[in-house]
Amino acid sequence: MLKDDGILIAPNFVEHNVGFASKLWSGILKLAGVKFEHQWSAKEYLHFLQSHGWRIVHTETLAARITLEYTECVKKMQAHT
C-alpha cells in the first residue's frame, strides 16, 4: 500500500509497434514468453493513470529498443463535501 504522501513510480513500455526495432524486440520478447496485456501509446497510458485516481507529477519518454514511459504519480486529493 502506498503512503498518503507517497510517489508511485510507474514505468511502462509504450509504442510497441512504432518502427522496425520496436517491432523486432516485441516479437523476440513474445517468443521468450513475455506477454504485454496492453499495447499503449504514451498518451493512452498517461490517460489511464489519471482516470484511475493518479495525478502525474513527472513523466519522461525514454528511447530504447521498446520506448519506455517513465512516470511519477501521486494520489489525487479527494474533494471534501
Stockholm file with secondary structure:
# STOCKHOLM 1.0

chainA/1-81         MLKDDGILIAPNFVEHNVGFASKLWSGILKLAGVKFEHQWSAKEYLHFLQSHGWRIVHTETLAARITLEYTECVKKMQAHT
#=GR chainA/1-81 SS CCCTTCCEECCEECCTTSSHHHHHHHHHHHHTTCCCSCCCCHHHHHHHHHHTTEEEEEEEEECSSSCEEEEEEEECCCCCC
#=GC SS_cons        CCCTTCCEECCEECCTTSSHHHHHHHHHHHHTTCCCSCCCCHHHHHHHHHHTTEEEEEEEEECSSSCEEEEEEEECCCCCC
//
